[in-house]
């Protein structure tokens, strides 16, 4: 088992990474202060792991809330199902909510924990690669609004994160690739050396080699933890983590949530960010093509879905949360391994990039 | 105009108290950092003051969200109406939400501000005495769950509070009295001298004397600000502010929200807390009777509603948020002006108090 700490003063917490962590009851129990816990999971992950988890909770008052599986259920109505269970079960403000699942479960459970009785304890047990490297770390929680993704939420830190790499054995290939999109993102935005490491170990990662996955998760979490430590509430630096996300969110929203996985949209979004960075003169053409190639090798889409036209995409981008006082703010790359926040990118360059991916790019037919 | 500061480090903020503050645009504008603001109000208060407020917002992108009036609308569905307006109007994360109304508007608007894009700016313009002395100060925000009051919410501090005493001129008598319940609460729980002042100035307060009201609001806010400064997130001391509230919330929930005003239920609840404190040997009978008399003179109910039986009330008390690990925690008085948190009050004494107020108390027929 490896571990690292997210340093946030009194809100600091450890991330544990390794095989068979769920089967170790002591690890979990030491982070549950009260005498009750509620596991929130979904219909896919619940049947696989909730019994192992419940064994670790033996002796506590517990309940399991099983939600439908999918991004389209990350909404206020499903959030209310969690509140209903908590109120009906009379769980008090010293209870602990445990998110067992991927990013959707982590986000909605964390937001429920932030709001129930104005805040109860919260533990993340991410079971997808994407959640282990990204959404379970840093305290962003929330649900989608029909009009835009992640519009309603809170910054709320867990008491610990348990990234059990054994749970990745049951992850569908498509979701493994979606997780790799976020791993690649850390290399692109922060650490060229890590990017080279990913390049060299991509096959091992795709083959679910445990040592490679543990290393990728550890390095990804370390980068995210460092960024979050410096900027917990997204005043500036943290926004770099949104590399590929303004394009990605627009793709997800344009298609309707649940069509593409978040990581798939981010994969295509990073290709677009690389292309726009190239058009601004920051990335060479070969750097741009290297990004596209790496994302393609990770079995991620590198172009826009054929059903989404460029105008709709551009409109969706303007509805993104990162729009400040009407200005679109994008995360782009000055060079590989170094992202920057950019306001006022010339509209014609944005449109060229969108056009490149909707019409010109030879591989845009490669869809998930 | 008087003012005081709520000292919470980087979340500190001023409270302004006085007549005609809404008509002073500079006061409001200096606390709006972006170029947009959304006023949330209700069908009662909106028509009276929103035009004055909108004049102060001249030049900003603004919208007004008008909600139905009443505690029964402090719920997730109405909260969603605010989110819908924000998303549809494309208000960004630098926008400011302004709560123009009583406690319900302040609580729901503050919670919307806490959650929209994981937190936007927030200003309180309380227009009821209750909101001016209590709910607008201290950062508690939220909505009710059908099963229990204020179950879903956040601690979220405003950028400033504007308590315009001119708005109290349109307040119904019943709501003035409900506000006085919370004013009396501060005297009972913290400051015997203030209690004596209230006793001496009760008629002036009931007659809406501006100087008396300003003084009562200032002293109430000062006590609340001091308690919140010491314990922002209700680790201990802050719970004292719930004097009368465990009984009161149980009355409100038992009757159904919207029947009694919150302050009325707290009035009756403080009578019950005084009686239970007497049964524990802490308050003399004459102290208890003085509390009941003061609350009666403030034109508040001093007994339980005839339609609410004792057993239902007792059950509702156990559903209260202040139940920790199954133990009912009550706020009672060691003496007048000094409240304490008490666990494990003997069940028979609680029942005696409930019985006293349901069956024996000669004035229990006095209802709002």
HADDOCK unambig.tbl for C-alpha pairs under 7 A between the chains (distance, minus, plus):
assign (segid A and resid 35 and name CA) (segid B and resid 325 and name CA) 6.87 0.50 0.50
assign (segid A and resid 87 and name CA) (segid B and resid 147 and name CA) 6.42 0.50 0.50
assign (segid A and resid 90 and name CA) (segid B and resid 319 and name CA) 6.57 0.50 0.50
assign (segid A and resid 92 and name CA) (segid B and resid 321 and name CA) 6.52 0.50 0.50
assign (segid A and resid 92 and name CA) (segid B and resid 323 and name CA) 6.43 0.50 0.50
assign (segid A and resid 92 and name CA) (segid B and resid 324 and name CA) 5.86 0.50 0.50
assign (segid A and resid 92 and name CA) (segid B and resid 325 and name CA) 6.55 0.50 0.50
assign (segid A and resid 93 and name CA) (segid B and resid 321 and name CA) 6.84 0.50 0.50
assign (segid A and resid 93 and name CA) (segid B and resid 324 and name CA) 6.70 0.50 0.50
assign (segid A and resid 94 and name CA) (segid B and resid 324 and name CA) 6.61 0.50 0.50
assign (segid A and resid 94 and name CA) (segid B and resid 325 and name CA) 6.96 0.50 0.50
assign (segid A and resid 115 and name CA) (segid B and resid 152 and name CA) 5.09 0.50 0.50
assign (segid A and resid 115 and name CA) (segid B and resid 153 and name CA) 4.71 0.50 0.50
assign (segid A and resid 115 and name CA) (segid B and resid 154 and name CA) 5.61 0.50 0.50
assign (segid A and resid 116 and name CA) (segid B and resid 151 and name CA) 5.92 0.50 0.50
assign (segid A and resid 116 and name CA) (segid B and resid 152 and name CA) 4.83 0.50 0.50
assign (segid A and resid 116 and name CA) (segid B and resid 153 and name CA) 6.50 0.50 0.50
assign (segid A and resid 117 and name CA) (segid B and resid 151 and name CA) 4.78 0.50 0.50
assign (segid A and resid 117 and name CA) (segid B and resid 152 and name CA) 5.52 0.50 0.50
assign (segid A and resid 117 and name CA) (segid B and resid 153 and name CA) 6.37 0.50 0.50
assign (segid A and resid 117 and name CA) (segid B and resid 321 and name CA) 6.72 0.50 0.50
assign (segid A and resid 118 and name CA) (segid B and resid 152 and name CA) 6.15 0.50 0.50
assign (segid A and resid 118 and name CA) (segid B and resid 153 and name CA) 4.63 0.50 0.50
assign (segid A and resid 118 and name CA) (segid B and resid 154 and name CA) 4.40 0.50 0.50
assign (segid A and resid 118 and name CA) (segid B and resid 155 and name CA) 6.39 0.50 0.50
assign (segid A and resid 119 and name CA) (segid B and resid 154 and name CA) 6.97 0.50 0.50
assign (segid A and resid 147 and name CA) (segid B and resid 87 and name CA) 6.43 0.50 0.50
assign (segid A and resid 151 and name CA) (segid B and resid 116 and name CA) 5.91 0.50 0.50
assign (segid A and resid 151 and name CA) (segid B and resid 117 and name CA) 4.78 0.50 0.50
assign (segid A and resid 152 and name CA) (segid B and resid 115 and name CA) 5.08 0.50 0.50
assign (segid A and resid 152 and name CA) (segid B and resid 116 and name CA) 4.83 0.50 0.50
assign (segid A and resid 152 and name CA) (segid B and resid 117 and name CA) 5.52 0.50 0.50
assign (segid A and resid 152 and name CA) (segid B and resid 118 and name CA) 6.16 0.50 0.50
assign (segid A and resid 153 and name CA) (segid B and resid 115 and name CA) 4.71 0.50 0.50
assign (segid A and resid 153 and name CA) (segid B and resid 116 and name CA) 6.50 0.50 0.50
assign (segid A and resid 153 and name CA) (segid B and resid 117 and name CA) 6.36 0.50 0.50
assign (segid A and resid 153 and name CA) (segid B and resid 118 and name CA) 4.63 0.50 0.50
assign (segid A and resid 154 and name CA) (segid B and resid 115 and name CA) 5.62 0.50 0.50
assign (segid A and resid 154 and name CA) (segid B and resid 118 and name CA) 4.43 0.50 0.50
assign (segid A and resid 154 and name CA) (segid B and resid 119 and name CA) 6.99 0.50 0.50
assign (segid A and resid 155 and name CA) (segid B and resid 118 and name CA) 6.39 0.50 0.50
assign (segid A and resid 319 and name CA) (segid B and resid 90 and name CA) 6.48 0.50 0.50
assign (segid A and resid 321 and name CA) (segid B and resid 92 and name CA) 6.48 0.50 0.50
assign (segid A and resid 321 and name CA) (segid B and resid 93 and name CA) 6.79 0.50 0.50
assign (segid A and resid 321 and name CA) (segid B and resid 117 and name CA) 6.65 0.50 0.50
assign (segid A and resid 323 and name CA) (segid B and resid 92 and name CA) 6.33 0.50 0.50
assign (segid A and resid 324 and name CA) (segid B and resid 92 and name CA) 5.81 0.50 0.50
assign (segid A and resid 324 and name CA) (segid B and resid 93 and name CA) 6.63 0.50 0.50
assign (segid A and resid 324 and name CA) (segid B and resid 94 and name CA) 6.51 0.50 0.50
assign (segid A and resid 325 and name CA) (segid B and resid 35 and name CA) 6.78 0.50 0.50
assign (segid A and resid 325 and name CA) (segid B and resid 92 and name CA) 6.52 0.50 0.50
assign (segid A and resid 325 and name CA) (segid B and resid 94 and name CA) 6.87 0.50 0.50
